[in-house]
Amino acid sequence: MTVYDSAQHPDRAGGPTPSHTVGPFYGYALPFPGGGELAPVGHPDAISVHGGVYDGAGAPVPDALVELWQSDQSGEPVRRAGSMRRDPVTGGFAGRDGVTFTGWGRVATDADGQWAARTLLPGARPGRAPYLSLCVFARGLTHHLFTRLYFPAPEYAEARSADPLLASLDADRRETLLAKAGPTPGTYRFDIRLQGDEETVFLDFR
């Protein structure tokens, strides 16, 4: 994995050509009921993450999709199915079972470009700060974009300092990967900016 950060690498900042522009088709088939409800119903440790997706001009993107992957509360990868169960009789969507934590979700932005999910705080692993992996699909993108959401809790400050991805970034670019604590405990805001002066750092997996 490498960081694709056009703000730090202007020589690589040439955007995609428009010949195979995708979307906006995501909102018709890919979202599913309860896609942002990763935390089991009534879980006492549930947290809320929300934010907006914005284009290079700062305008909200109302037809984007945000996918989330994460580890469990112990910091281990989640390898449990059940996010998109099907009814064996009708073949229709049966929804989550309300008990299993699968560590995966998918939410669409609304008319104001906002998205929200309810999940569990991932556990820390040695040398790495807790984070959510995010994948963004949006109109005008020929490839989806990967980024991370790190949490601002003071108790994770040392882990953030040691995290190899965060350590590789300049301070101002590092801030684009850090969620902001909300007014209510357990709530976090994370805005995704596709381009512009405050463009979110995106990752290039090779």
Buried (B, 14 or more C-beta within 10 A) or exposed (E): EEBBBBBBEEEEEEEEEEEEEBBBEBBEEEBBEBBBBBBBEEBEEBBBBBBBBBBEEEEBBBBBBBBBBBBBBEBEEBEEEBBBEEEEEEEEEBBBEEEBBBBBBBBBBBEEBBBBBBBBBBEBBEEBBBBBBBBBBBBBBEEBBBBBBBBEBEEBEEBBEEBEBBEBBEEEBBEBBBBEBBEEEEBBBBBBBBBEEBBBBBBEEE
